[in-house]
Amino acid sequence: MANSIAAAGDAGFGGIKSWPERIKSFYNDVRTEMRKVTTPSRKEVQATTTVVLVAVFLFALYFWAVDNTLGRGVTDLIQYLTKR
């Protein structure tokens, strides 16, 4: 058991020793990926914004219709059940 604790301790210090190399590698990977990033053009941003706004209004209209239909149905059901 003492040998396994000692072996685990060595592995822990090995991780600490490799920490600067891992950070350097991480930042190199980040730099490489950031070079691949492109910003959209103004026209692309306007097009996607329009699509999002239209979708939001269509979903709002749909959920308003569903809410009103279900609300009226529940109201009518409650009125029907309380008249008995």
C-alpha positions as CSV (number, residue, x, y, z in Angstrom):
1,M,0.0,0.0,0.0
2,A,2.8,2.4,0.8
3,N,4.3,1.7,-2.7
4,S,1.0,2.7,-4.4
5,I,0.9,5.9,-2.4
6,A,4.4,6.7,-3.4
7,A,3.7,5.9,-7.0
8,A,0.6,8.1,-6.9
9,G,2.7,10.9,-5.4
10,D,5.2,10.7,-8.2
11,A,2.4,10.8,-10.8
12,G,1.1,14.0,-9.1
13,F,4.4,15.8,-9.3
14,G,4.8,14.7,-12.9
15,G,1.5,16.4,-13.7
16,I,2.8,19.6,-12.0
17,K,6.0,19.5,-14.0
18,S,4.2,19.1,-17.3
19,W,1.8,22.0,-16.4
20,P,3.7,24.8,-18.2
21,E,4.0,22.7,-21.4
22,R,0.3,21.9,-21.3
23,I,-0.6,25.6,-21.0
24,K,1.8,26.5,-23.8
25,S,0.2,23.8,-26.0
26,F,-3.3,25.0,-25.1
27,Y,-2.5,28.6,-26.0
28,N,-0.9,27.5,-29.3
29,D,-4.0,25.5,-30.1
30,V,-6.2,28.5,-29.3
31,R,-4.1,30.8,-31.5
32,T,-4.3,28.3,-34.3
33,E,-8.1,28.0,-34.0
34,M,-8.6,31.8,-33.7
35,R,-6.8,32.3,-37.0
36,K,-9.5,30.2,-38.7
37,V,-12.3,32.5,-37.3
38,T,-13.9,34.9,-39.8
39,T,-16.3,37.6,-39.0
40,P,-19.6,37.7,-40.9
41,S,-20.2,40.6,-43.3
42,R,-22.8,43.2,-42.6
43,K,-25.1,41.6,-45.2
44,E,-24.9,38.2,-43.5
45,V,-25.6,39.7,-40.1
46,Q,-28.7,41.6,-41.5
47,A,-30.0,38.4,-43.2
48,T,-29.6,36.2,-40.1
49,T,-31.2,38.9,-37.9
50,T,-34.2,39.1,-40.2
51,V,-34.6,35.4,-40.1
52,V,-34.5,35.4,-36.3
53,L,-37.0,38.2,-36.0
54,V,-39.4,36.6,-38.4
55,A,-39.1,33.3,-36.6
56,V,-39.7,35.0,-33.2
57,F,-42.9,36.7,-34.4
58,L,-44.2,33.5,-36.1
59,F,-43.6,31.5,-32.9
60,A,-45.2,34.3,-30.8
61,L,-48.3,34.2,-33.1
62,Y,-48.5,30.4,-32.9
63,F,-48.2,30.3,-29.1
64,W,-50.7,33.1,-28.7
65,A,-53.2,31.1,-30.8
66,V,-52.6,27.9,-28.9
67,D,-52.8,29.7,-25.5
68,N,-56.1,31.4,-26.5
69,T,-57.6,28.1,-27.8
70,L,-56.6,26.1,-24.7
71,G,-57.7,29.0,-22.4
72,R,-61.1,29.2,-24.0
73,G,-61.5,25.5,-23.9
74,V,-60.7,25.3,-20.2
75,T,-63.0,28.2,-19.5
76,D,-65.9,26.6,-21.4
77,L,-65.2,23.3,-19.7
78,I,-65.3,24.9,-16.2
79,Q,-68.5,26.8,-17.1
80,Y,-70.1,23.6,-18.4
81,L,-69.1,21.6,-15.3
82,T,-70.3,24.3,-12.8
83,K,-73.8,24.6,-14.4
84,R,-74.6,21.1,-13.5
